[in-house]
Amino acid sequence: MQTLIDLGELQTTRGKGNRPMTKLSEYVKTAEAAEILGVAQNTLRKWAERGDIPMHRNPANGYRLFKRSDLNRFLKKTAKPVKPKS
């Protein structure tokens, strides 16, 4: 899943139809996202290309961007409870 971010929309808090808009501070680049998830950057890139985790592109420079809330949701979804030893 890849989405382009409209930089004009990032500078305001309300958009068309009075909808809340996304702020750039809600996104992190690949290095920080990989650190948050505890994986290598190449692993994160592969997951994003497969669609395992949503990725966005900055239209100004093409950088991969990951929304913090998507990273947290991914961590919760992939977390496995540890079973106590009997």
LINRA-V201272 format. One record per backbone hydrogen bond with DSSP energy under -0.5 kcal/mol. CO is the residue of the C=O (numbers start at 1). NH is the residue of the N-H. If there is no record, write none. Layout:
# LINRA-V201272
co=CO nh=NH
co=CO nh=NH
This chain:
# LINRA-V201272
co=1 nh=55
co=3 nh=57
co=5 nh=7
co=5 nh=59
co=6 nh=9
co=6 nh=10
co=7 nh=11
co=8 nh=11
co=9 nh=12
co=13 nh=21
co=15 nh=18
co=16 nh=19
co=19 nh=15
co=23 nh=26
co=24 nh=27
co=26 nh=68
co=28 nh=66
co=29 nh=33
co=30 nh=34
co=31 nh=35
co=32 nh=36
co=33 nh=37
co=34 nh=38
co=34 nh=39
co=40 nh=44
co=41 nh=45
co=42 nh=46
co=43 nh=47
co=44 nh=48
co=45 nh=49
co=46 nh=50
co=47 nh=51
co=47 nh=52
co=47 nh=53
co=48 nh=51
co=55 nh=3
co=56 nh=65
co=57 nh=5
co=57 nh=59
co=58 nh=62
co=63 nh=58
co=64 nh=30
co=65 nh=56
co=66 nh=28
co=67 nh=70
co=67 nh=71
co=68 nh=72
co=69 nh=73
co=70 nh=74
co=71 nh=75
co=72 nh=76
co=73 nh=77
co=74 nh=78
co=75 nh=79
co=81 nh=83
